[in-house]
Amino acid sequence: MTEPVPAPAQVSNWNLPNALTTLRILMVPFYGWALLVDGGDSILWRTVAWVIFFLAMVTDKVDGDIARARNLITNFGKIADPIADKALTGMAFVGLSIIMDTWWMWTITIVVLVREWSVTLLRLSILKRVVLAAANSGKWKTTAQGLALGLLTLPLLEVGDEVGWLDVPGEVTYVVALVLLVIAFVLTIWSGYEFFRDVWKQRHNLRGKTTV
């Protein structure tokens, strides 16, 4: 008589990856506050905001690597990690839109936020029934978004106004940031289309199997 195979031990939510994810969520309001001090004109606090944003991006990479390497993936992490990501990028888009105050930046922000949160909520709602691997376009989108928002968080033009010799480098970097923003915007729309297309295909296939 064979002995029953013991069920795998359940991973506790109290682990390092989840702690880093929680820390990233807590960083969001501090990042938003630092970004908007003096209406976004403070060189010091814009730099502080960039440091917070950079650390949050680093913890996003680190907590995922640790969770996979040590098999510390939990339901809390699956839910909290994308929420932390979208909260940070959402705060960055809204904060930068307030600072830049242009119709095109607000348009980009609204389109991106609608896409990001609709995809996140749908992904969480179908988590147990449909498994979708992250597409390459989504990974490139995340990279382009992080670079664009990080550069735009820096007081590039403000430093140029204060320090003359940094005027041209600041303007060039600002243009690079805008180019990355456009690339991120295009990839956001395309990866969103791919996601909804793949969800529809998988749900259609599941329905076909249940009717056989």
Disulfide bonds with the S-S distance in Angstrom:
none
